[in-house]
Amino acid sequence: MQMPKPSDADKERFRSVVPDHPEVVVKPMFGNLGAFVNGNMFAGLFGPTIGVRLSEEDKSELESAHTTQPFGPEERPMGGYVGLPEEWNDDPSQAEPWVAKAFTHIAQMPPKEPKPRARKK
């Protein structure tokens, strides 16, 4: 499975569209970035592509008005996430409202419980 690496500019662009909210945590994931609220990921960066997890209604609205793309590895895209249009990479302000919608949607979910660590044998 090929894991594309985002450039520093891609990472900065991603951080610039993530809501400035005290509950938002941005952390590395497999060489890329993920944005989380209450332990649940609402947006991610995979190479240069920003992906968001939207409500079905918002996802339908986005897909009907814009050319989106699968988010994640080509052979196994992440279910529930949609990759924002590539042309928005040049104008991140277009991505910002969709990332905010994803944050609002996922912030309503119950906090994710941390998985128990496996005991050493």
C-alpha positions in Angstrom: 0.0 0.0 0.0 1.5 3.3 -1.1 1.4 6.1 1.5 1.9 9.5 0.0 3.8 12.0 2.1 2.4 15.5 2.3 4.7 18.5 1.8 5.3 21.1 4.5 3.0 23.4 2.4 0.3 20.7 2.4 0.6 20.4 6.2 0.4 24.1 6.7 -2.6 24.3 4.3 -4.4 21.6 6.3 -3.7 23.3 9.6 -5.0 26.6 8.2 -8.4 25.2 7.5 -8.9 23.2 10.7 -11.1 25.2 13.2 -9.3 27.0 16.0 -11.1 25.3 18.8 -9.8 24.2 22.2 -11.1 20.7 21.7 -9.4 20.2 18.3 -6.3 18.0 18.3 -4.1 17.7 15.2 -1.7 14.8 15.3 0.4 12.7 12.9 -1.0 9.6 11.3 1.1 7.3 9.2 3.2 10.3 7.9 0.1 12.4 7.3 -2.1 14.4 9.7 -5.5 13.9 11.3 -7.8 16.4 13.1 -9.8 15.1 16.0 -12.5 16.2 18.4 -13.3 14.1 21.4 -11.0 11.4 20.0 -13.0 11.1 16.7 -11.3 12.1 13.5 -13.3 14.7 11.5 -10.6 15.7 8.9 -7.4 14.2 7.6 -4.6 14.9 5.2 -3.5 12.1 2.8 -0.6 13.4 0.6 -2.0 16.7 -0.7 -5.7 15.6 -0.3 -7.9 16.9 2.6 -10.6 14.5 3.5 -13.6 15.2 5.7 -16.3 13.1 7.5 -19.6 14.9 6.8 -23.2 14.2 7.6 -25.0 12.3 4.7 -26.8 15.6 3.8 -23.7 17.7 3.7 -21.8 14.9 1.8 -24.6 14.8 -0.8 -24.5 18.6 -1.2 -20.8 18.6 -1.6 -20.7 15.8 -4.1 -23.6 17.2 -6.2 -21.9 20.6 -6.6 -18.2 19.6 -6.8 -15.9 16.9 -8.1 -14.7 15.1 -5.0 -12.4 12.1 -4.7 -12.0 9.0 -2.6 -10.0 9.7 0.6 -7.2 7.4 1.6 -5.2 4.6 -0.1 -6.5 3.9 -3.6 -6.9 0.2 -2.9 -8.7 0.9 0.4 -10.3 4.4 0.7 -11.6 5.4 4.1 -15.3 4.7 4.5 -17.4 7.7 5.5 -14.8 10.2 4.3 -14.7 12.3 1.1 -11.7 13.9 -0.4 -12.2 17.6 -1.2 -11.7 18.8 -4.8 -8.0 19.0 -5.9 -8.4 22.5 -7.3 -9.2 23.8 -3.8 -5.5 23.1 -2.9 -4.7 26.5 -4.5 -7.5 28.3 -2.5 -7.9 26.7 0.9 -10.7 29.1 1.8 -13.0 26.9 -0.2 -12.2 23.9 2.0 -12.6 25.7 5.3 -16.4 25.7 5.5 -16.5 21.9 4.7 -13.9 21.2 7.4 -16.0 23.3 9.8 -19.1 21.3 8.9 -17.2 18.0 9.5 -16.0 19.3 12.9 -19.6 20.3 13.9 -20.9 16.9 12.7 -18.3 14.8 14.5 -18.3 17.0 17.7 -21.9 15.7 18.3 -20.6 12.1 18.6 -19.9 10.7 22.0 -16.2 10.8 23.0 -14.2 7.9 21.8 -13.0 5.6 24.6 -9.3 4.9 24.4 -8.5 1.3 23.6 -6.9 -0.7 26.4 -3.2 -1.3 25.9 -2.2 -4.9 25.2 -0.3 -6.5 28.0 3.3 -7.5 27.4 3.9 -11.2 27.5 
